[in-house]
Amino acid sequence: MIVKYKETDLSELYSNMYEVVRLGEIARIIPGYYSKYGSIFKLTDCKLKNNLRIEGYSKELQRDVILERDAVRALITANDVDDFIDANYMEYTTYLITADHHDEDFKYNYPLTAKYLQECFSGNNKGSALDIETIIRPSIREAMDKKKLILSVTGDISHAMSDSEANVVPTVGSYLCTFPGEDWQTIVAYMAILNSRTFSYMLYHRSQESDLIGSGRKSLLEDLPVPRYTSEFIILNYLSECLLYLSKPYLQPISKRISNERIGYYLTKILDMVVYELYFPEYVRERNLNAIEYINSAPFMQSSIVDDDIILQTYQWFQRPENVIRQMIEVLDTRSPELLYKIQKFNPDE
Protein backbone atom coordinates (compact mmCIF):
# COMPACT_ATOMS: atom_id res chain seq x y z
CA MET A 1 0.00 0.00 0.00
CA ILE A 2 1.34 3.45 -0.95
CA VAL A 3 0.69 6.30 1.44
CA LYS A 4 0.97 9.86 0.16
CA TYR A 5 0.76 11.83 3.43
CA LYS A 6 -0.77 14.88 1.80
CA GLU A 7 -0.82 16.67 5.14
CA THR A 8 0.55 16.18 8.62
CA ASP A 9 -2.79 16.02 10.38
CA LEU A 10 -2.21 13.56 13.19
CA SER A 11 -5.32 11.53 12.49
CA GLU A 12 -4.08 10.88 8.95
CA LEU A 13 -0.61 10.14 10.25
CA TYR A 14 -2.02 7.57 12.67
CA SER A 15 -4.21 5.92 10.07
CA ASN A 16 -1.23 5.20 7.85
CA MET A 17 1.08 3.68 10.43
CA TYR A 18 1.86 -0.01 10.23
CA GLU A 19 2.49 -2.62 12.91
CA VAL A 20 1.89 -0.23 15.79
CA VAL A 21 0.24 -0.69 19.18
CA ARG A 22 -0.78 1.75 21.88
CA LEU A 23 1.87 2.32 24.51
CA GLY A 24 -0.64 1.30 27.18
CA GLU A 25 -1.01 -2.11 25.53
CA ILE A 26 2.62 -3.09 26.00
CA ALA A 27 3.62 -1.07 29.07
CA ARG A 28 2.15 0.09 32.35
CA ILE A 29 2.29 3.86 32.98
CA ILE A 30 2.22 4.84 36.66
CA PRO A 31 2.16 8.51 37.76
CA GLY A 32 4.87 9.60 40.18
CA TYR A 33 4.67 10.16 43.91
CA TYR A 34 2.82 12.99 45.58
CA SER A 35 1.76 13.30 49.22
CA LYS A 36 0.78 16.07 51.56
CA TYR A 37 2.94 14.29 54.12
CA GLY A 38 6.13 14.93 52.18
CA SER A 39 7.68 16.82 55.10
CA ILE A 40 7.64 13.56 57.04
CA PHE A 41 8.34 10.87 54.49
CA LYS A 42 10.92 12.75 52.41
CA LEU A 43 14.49 13.20 53.62
CA THR A 44 16.92 15.64 51.98
CA ASP A 45 20.71 16.09 52.00
CA CYS A 46 21.05 12.36 52.49
CA LYS A 47 24.27 10.44 52.93
CA LEU A 48 24.74 6.68 52.97
CA LYS A 49 26.27 5.69 56.29
CA ASN A 50 26.91 2.15 55.04
CA ASN A 51 24.96 -0.47 53.16
CA LEU A 52 22.45 -0.66 56.02
CA ARG A 53 21.83 2.95 57.13
CA ILE A 54 21.10 6.32 55.59
CA GLU A 55 21.25 9.75 57.23
CA GLY A 56 19.14 12.67 56.02
CA TYR A 57 17.44 15.88 57.04
CA SER A 58 13.82 15.69 58.21
CA LYS A 59 11.85 18.86 57.56
CA GLU A 60 9.25 17.70 60.08
CA LEU A 61 11.72 17.33 62.95
CA GLN A 62 14.16 19.92 61.57
CA ARG A 63 17.16 17.76 62.25
CA ASP A 64 19.09 14.84 60.76
CA VAL A 65 17.81 11.33 61.34
CA ILE A 66 19.20 7.87 60.60
CA LEU A 67 16.95 5.22 59.03
CA GLU A 68 17.36 1.75 57.57
CA ARG A 69 18.58 1.87 53.96
CA ASP A 70 16.03 -0.73 52.84
CA ALA A 71 13.16 1.41 54.16
CA VAL A 72 13.75 4.17 51.60
CA ARG A 73 14.13 4.70 47.85
CA ALA A 74 15.80 7.53 45.96
CA LEU A 75 13.34 10.25 44.89
CA ILE A 76 13.79 12.21 41.66
CA THR A 77 11.86 15.08 40.08
CA ALA A 78 10.69 15.45 36.50
CA ASN A 79 13.63 17.79 35.85
CA ASP A 80 16.04 15.02 36.82
CA VAL A 81 14.83 12.84 33.95
CA ASP A 82 16.67 13.22 30.66
CA ASP A 83 17.21 11.19 27.49
CA PHE A 84 19.30 8.03 27.87
CA ILE A 85 20.34 8.62 31.46
CA ASP A 86 21.11 5.50 33.48
CA ALA A 87 19.66 5.80 36.99
CA ASN A 88 22.34 3.45 38.28
CA TYR A 89 25.01 6.12 37.74
CA MET A 90 23.17 9.08 39.25
CA GLU A 91 23.93 10.54 42.65
CA TYR A 92 20.95 10.95 44.98
CA THR A 93 20.49 13.20 47.98
CA THR A 94 16.70 12.98 48.41
CA TYR A 95 15.05 9.79 49.61
CA LEU A 96 11.49 8.70 50.33
CA ILE A 97 10.32 6.30 53.01
CA THR A 98 8.63 3.52 51.06
CA ALA A 99 8.50 0.69 53.59
CA ASP A 100 4.89 -0.25 54.31
CA HIS A 101 4.17 0.91 57.85
CA HIS A 102 1.00 -1.23 57.91
CA ASP A 103 2.99 -4.43 57.49
CA GLU A 104 2.86 -6.51 60.67
CA ASP A 105 6.65 -6.89 60.63
CA PHE A 106 7.34 -3.20 59.99
CA LYS A 107 8.58 -2.37 63.51
CA TYR A 108 10.69 -5.53 63.61
CA ASN A 109 12.26 -5.00 60.18
CA TYR A 110 12.68 -1.21 60.42
CA PRO A 111 12.90 -0.19 64.09
CA LEU A 112 14.65 3.12 63.35
CA THR A 113 12.08 4.11 60.75
CA ALA A 114 9.19 3.05 62.99
CA LYS A 115 10.59 5.13 65.85
CA TYR A 116 11.05 8.11 63.53
CA LEU A 117 7.47 7.98 62.24
CA GLN A 118 6.12 7.64 65.77
CA GLU A 119 8.06 10.73 66.82
CA CYS A 120 6.76 12.70 63.84
CA PHE A 121 3.12 11.87 64.55
CA SER A 122 3.23 12.10 68.32
CA GLY A 123 2.21 15.33 69.99
CA ASN A 124 0.94 17.16 66.89
CA ASN A 125 -2.30 17.56 65.03
CA LYS A 126 -1.47 15.11 62.27
CA GLY A 127 -2.98 12.21 64.16
CA SER A 128 -1.25 8.86 63.82
CA ALA A 129 0.77 7.24 61.07
CA LEU A 130 -1.82 4.50 61.16
CA ASP A 131 -4.43 7.03 60.02
CA ILE A 132 -2.63 7.23 56.66
CA GLU A 133 -3.86 4.43 54.48
CA THR A 134 -0.58 4.19 52.59
CA ILE A 135 2.58 6.24 52.27
CA ILE A 136 2.80 5.63 48.57
CA ARG A 137 0.22 4.22 46.18
CA PRO A 138 0.19 0.42 45.84
CA SER A 139 0.89 0.77 42.10
CA ILE A 140 4.16 2.59 42.83
CA ARG A 141 5.12 0.10 45.51
CA GLU A 142 4.56 -2.75 43.06
CA ALA A 143 6.61 -1.12 40.29
CA MET A 144 9.44 0.70 42.07
CA ASP A 145 11.77 -2.31 42.43
CA LYS A 146 11.23 -3.58 38.89
CA LYS A 147 13.45 -2.99 35.90
CA LYS A 148 11.79 -0.04 34.24
CA LEU A 149 11.93 3.30 32.46
CA ILE A 150 11.29 6.63 34.10
CA LEU A 151 9.36 8.88 31.74
CA SER A 152 8.99 12.65 31.94
CA VAL A 153 6.95 14.88 29.64
CA THR A 154 8.40 18.24 30.67
CA GLY A 155 7.51 20.84 28.04
CA ASP A 156 5.30 18.27 26.28
CA ILE A 157 8.48 16.51 25.11
CA SER A 158 9.20 12.91 26.02
CA HIS A 159 12.33 12.11 28.04
CA ALA A 160 13.05 8.54 29.11
CA MET A 161 15.79 7.16 31.34
CA SER A 162 16.54 3.59 32.40
CA ASP A 163 16.43 2.07 35.87
CA SER A 164 17.61 -1.53 36.16
CA GLU A 165 18.88 -1.54 39.76
CA ALA A 166 18.63 1.92 41.38
CA ASN A 167 14.89 1.48 42.15
CA VAL A 168 14.15 5.20 42.02
CA VAL A 169 10.72 6.74 42.57
CA PRO A 170 9.76 9.79 40.48
CA THR A 171 7.65 12.68 41.72
CA VAL A 172 4.43 13.95 40.20
CA GLY A 173 4.96 15.04 36.59
CA SER A 174 6.95 11.89 35.84
CA TYR A 175 5.94 8.26 35.36
CA LEU A 176 7.20 4.77 36.06
CA CYS A 177 7.01 2.74 32.87
CA THR A 178 7.17 -1.04 33.36
CA PHE A 179 7.02 -3.89 30.86
CA PRO A 180 5.78 -7.48 31.28
CA GLY A 181 8.59 -9.92 31.90
CA GLU A 182 11.08 -7.11 32.62
CA ASP A 183 13.16 -8.12 29.57
CA TRP A 184 15.97 -5.58 29.61
CA GLN A 185 16.58 -5.59 25.85
CA THR A 186 12.93 -4.80 25.23
CA ILE A 187 12.92 -2.05 27.85
CA VAL A 188 16.04 -0.37 26.46
CA ALA A 189 14.73 -0.59 22.89
CA TYR A 190 11.48 1.13 23.86
CA MET A 191 13.51 3.80 25.65
CA ALA A 192 14.92 4.66 22.21
CA ILE A 193 11.40 5.03 20.80
CA LEU A 194 10.19 7.17 23.71
CA ASN A 195 13.23 9.43 23.20
CA SER A 196 12.74 9.65 19.45
CA ARG A 197 11.62 12.74 17.57
CA THR A 198 8.61 10.87 16.23
CA PHE A 199 7.21 10.09 19.67
CA SER A 200 7.78 13.64 20.98
CA TYR A 201 6.26 15.06 17.80
CA MET A 202 3.04 13.16 18.43
CA LEU A 203 3.08 13.87 22.16
CA TYR A 204 3.57 17.59 21.68
CA HIS A 205 0.79 18.03 19.14
CA ARG A 206 -1.63 15.83 21.03
CA SER A 207 -0.86 17.77 24.22
CA GLN A 208 -1.46 21.08 22.47
CA GLU A 209 -4.83 19.85 21.22
CA SER A 210 -6.05 18.37 24.50
CA ASP A 211 -4.28 20.49 27.14
CA LEU A 212 -4.58 17.60 29.57
CA ILE A 213 -2.91 17.27 32.95
CA GLY A 214 -2.84 14.64 35.69
CA SER A 215 -4.75 11.48 34.86
CA GLY A 216 -5.62 12.93 31.47
CA ARG A 217 -1.93 13.17 30.60
CA LYS A 218 -1.45 9.53 31.63
CA SER A 219 -4.29 8.50 29.33
CA LEU A 220 -2.76 10.48 26.49
CA LEU A 221 0.57 8.69 26.92
CA GLU A 222 -1.12 5.30 27.04
CA ASP A 223 -2.96 6.10 23.81
CA LEU A 224 0.10 7.12 21.78
CA PRO A 225 1.17 4.52 19.20
CA VAL A 226 4.54 2.79 19.29
CA PRO A 227 5.96 0.17 16.92
CA ARG A 228 5.19 -3.42 17.74
CA TYR A 229 8.27 -5.36 18.91
CA THR A 230 10.20 -7.06 16.09
CA SER A 231 13.65 -8.59 15.63
CA GLU A 232 14.80 -5.21 14.27
CA PHE A 233 14.51 -3.77 17.78
CA ILE A 234 18.01 -5.15 18.39
CA ILE A 235 19.27 -2.07 16.51
CA LEU A 236 17.50 0.22 18.96
CA ASN A 237 18.84 -1.85 21.83
CA TYR A 238 22.45 -1.42 20.68
CA LEU A 239 22.00 2.29 19.96
CA SER A 240 20.45 2.86 23.38
CA GLU A 241 23.35 1.07 25.06
CA CYS A 242 25.79 3.36 23.23
CA LEU A 243 23.87 6.47 24.28
CA LEU A 244 23.63 5.23 27.88
CA TYR A 245 27.39 4.73 27.84
CA LEU A 246 27.94 8.31 26.63
CA SER A 247 25.78 9.66 29.45
CA LYS A 248 27.93 8.16 32.20
CA PRO A 249 29.12 10.86 34.61
CA TYR A 250 32.82 11.66 34.52
CA LEU A 251 33.30 9.86 31.19
CA GLN A 252 36.42 11.20 29.51
CA PRO A 253 36.10 12.56 25.91
CA ILE A 254 36.41 9.66 23.50
CA SER A 255 37.60 11.96 20.72
CA LYS A 256 40.14 14.77 20.74
CA ARG A 257 38.19 16.78 18.17
CA ILE A 258 34.51 16.32 19.00
CA SER A 259 32.65 16.24 22.30
CA ASN A 260 30.82 13.21 23.64
CA GLU A 261 27.60 15.23 23.46
CA ARG A 262 28.10 15.88 19.77
CA ILE A 263 28.81 12.23 19.06
CA GLY A 264 25.61 11.35 20.92
CA TYR A 265 23.74 13.86 18.75
CA TYR A 266 24.77 11.98 15.59
CA LEU A 267 23.84 8.64 17.12
CA THR A 268 20.32 9.98 17.73
CA LYS A 269 20.21 10.93 14.03
CA ILE A 270 20.73 7.27 13.16
CA LEU A 271 18.20 6.24 15.78
CA ASP A 272 15.53 8.54 14.37
CA MET A 273 15.95 7.06 10.89
CA VAL A 274 15.43 3.56 12.30
CA VAL A 275 12.35 4.70 14.24
CA TYR A 276 10.87 6.32 11.10
CA GLU A 277 11.08 2.98 9.35
CA LEU A 278 9.53 1.07 12.24
CA TYR A 279 6.55 3.44 12.29
CA PHE A 280 6.19 3.91 8.51
CA PRO A 281 7.83 0.92 6.75
CA GLU A 282 5.94 1.15 3.46
CA TYR A 283 6.23 4.91 3.33
CA VAL A 284 10.02 4.95 3.72
CA ARG A 285 10.53 2.13 1.23
CA GLU A 286 8.50 3.98 -1.38
CA ARG A 287 10.79 7.00 -0.97
CA ASN A 288 14.04 5.03 -0.72
CA LEU A 289 14.53 6.11 2.89
CA ASN A 290 14.66 2.61 4.35
CA ALA A 291 17.76 2.78 6.53
CA ILE A 292 17.58 -0.49 8.44
CA GLU A 293 19.10 -2.67 5.72
CA TYR A 294 22.26 -0.54 5.81
CA ILE A 295 22.64 -0.67 9.60
CA ASN A 296 24.30 -4.09 9.84
CA SER A 297 27.57 -2.63 8.55
CA ALA A 298 27.68 -0.12 11.41
CA PRO A 299 30.45 -0.80 13.98
CA PHE A 300 27.99 -0.72 16.90
CA MET A 301 26.23 -3.73 15.37
CA GLN A 302 29.43 -5.79 15.22
CA SER A 303 29.97 -6.15 18.96
CA SER A 304 27.79 -6.65 22.01
CA ILE A 305 30.40 -4.79 24.07
CA VAL A 306 30.07 -1.00 24.18
CA ASP A 307 33.27 0.99 24.65
CA ASP A 308 35.01 4.14 23.43
CA ASP A 309 36.38 2.50 20.29
CA ILE A 310 33.04 1.10 19.11
CA ILE A 311 31.29 4.45 19.54
CA LEU A 312 34.08 6.42 17.88
CA GLN A 313 34.20 3.97 14.97
CA THR A 314 30.41 4.35 14.58
CA TYR A 315 30.74 8.13 14.46
CA GLN A 316 33.49 7.89 11.84
CA TRP A 317 31.42 5.39 9.82
CA PHE A 318 28.44 7.76 9.83
CA GLN A 319 30.53 10.76 8.78
CA ARG A 320 31.87 9.16 5.62
CA PRO A 321 30.52 10.96 2.52
CA GLU A 322 29.34 7.66 1.04
CA ASN A 323 27.37 6.68 4.15
CA VAL A 324 23.86 5.86 2.90
CA ILE A 325 22.05 6.78 6.12
CA ARG A 326 23.78 10.15 6.27
CA GLN A 327 22.76 10.75 2.66
CA MET A 328 19.15 9.84 3.45
CA ILE A 329 19.02 12.39 6.25
CA GLU A 330 20.32 15.07 3.89
CA VAL A 331 17.51 14.46 1.37
CA LEU A 332 14.58 14.26 3.80
CA ASP A 333 13.55 17.78 2.73
CA THR A 334 13.01 16.64 -0.87
CA ARG A 335 11.89 13.02 -0.42
CA SER A 336 9.56 13.60 2.51
CA PRO A 337 8.92 17.33 2.93
CA GLU A 338 5.38 16.77 4.17
CA LEU A 339 6.18 14.29 6.95
CA LEU A 340 9.65 13.10 7.96
CA TYR A 341 11.37 16.41 7.30
CA LYS A 342 8.83 18.18 9.50
CA ILE A 343 9.43 15.66 12.28
CA GLN A 344 13.19 15.95 11.82
CA LYS A 345 13.03 19.74 12.13
CA PHE A 346 10.50 19.68 14.96
CA ASN A 347 11.30 22.28 17.59
CA PRO A 348 8.60 22.90 20.23
CA ASP A 349 10.14 26.28 21.11
CA GLU A 350 9.46 27.74 17.69
C-alpha positions, 0 to 999 in steps of 0.5 A: 500500500502506498501512502501519500501523506498529503498533510501532517494532520495527526489523524491521517498520520495515525491511520497510515502507520503499520504494525503499531500498538498503543503504549498502554497495551505493551507497558504500564504507565504509573504517575509519580509520587505525591503526598501532603505528608512529604515533610515527614516521608521525604528526607533531603541532604542524604548520605549513605552511612553504610549499606544498612543505614542512611542519614538525612534531614527531616523537615518535620523534625528539623534535624538529621535522622538515621533510618534503615537503607532498605526502608527508603528509595531515591526520589527524583523530580521530572527535571532530573529525567533526561534522554538516555540517562542510566539511573544506576550512575546518578547521585541521589540526595533525596530519599522517600520512606517507602516501607509499608508501615501497615505491614505486621513486621514493619517495627521488627524490620525497620525499628529506626524508621518506625521510631522516627514515624512515631516521633513525627506523629506524636504530639501534633495535630497530624494524628497517627501514622496509622491514620494514613492508608498508605505512604505511597500508592500500591501501584508505585510500591509494586513497580518501584523495584522492577526494571523499568523506564522513568518517563517525563513529559516536561515541556510536552516533550518525552524524556526517558531514562533507564532504571535496572537496579537503582529502584528510584521513585519519580515525583508527580509530573513523571511516570514509572514505565514497566514492561511485562517480563522485565526483559531488559533488551525490550525495555532499552529498545522502547527507551529509544522510541520514547526518546525519538523525535517521532514520539515527541512530535506526536506527544507535543501536538496531542498535548497542544490539542487536548491540554490535559494534565494529571490522569488525562496526561497519563491516558494520552501517553497510554494512547500514543502509538509505538511500533510493535516489537520485532527482531529489528529492535536489536538495533535500537537496543544497541543504539540505546546502550551506546547512548547510555554509555555516553551519558555516564558521569565523569566519562572522559572525551572519547575523541580529541576533536569532538565532544561526547555530546556531539557524538551522541547527537549523531547517534540519535540521528541514526536512531531517528531514521530507524524509528521512522522505518519502524513506524512507517515501513511502506512509506520509507521504502517507497521513498528510498529512505529505508535505513535499516538494511544498511545498519548491519555494517555499522560498527555498533552492530558488530559487537555486544560490548560497548566501549570508546572505540566502538562508539568512535568507529560508529561516528566515523562510519556515519561521517563518511561521505558515502554513508547511505544513512547520512545521505538519506538524512540530507535528502529528507527535505526533498523526499519527505517534505510533508512528513519526515522532514517536519518531524526531523526539524520539529522544535517545540520552542518555535 
